[in-house]
């Protein structure tokens, strides 16, 4: 996937247990607990975002963990995209 056409989605962006300074990018009431890269990828598939999983990557703010990341196609604003991914994951977990 070409870099300028993709957003990077780190699990920390969606994690309800993280603070904004730790990397969370969605409101806490919309965030989810301990999101996994696979869940993010499945949600992105449902949303038609053509995800690409990179499991060996580490979030810069917590370089000692290797949660991986997901590259998705840019479709709209990043904040709106992250909220849609959270909603999709929450729906799947029920």
Secondary structure, DSSP 8 states (H G I E B T S, - for coil): --GGGEEEEEGGGGBTTS-GGGT--S-TTT-BSS--HHHHHHHHHHTT---EEETT---GGGTT----EEEEE--S-HHHHHHHHHHHHHHHH-
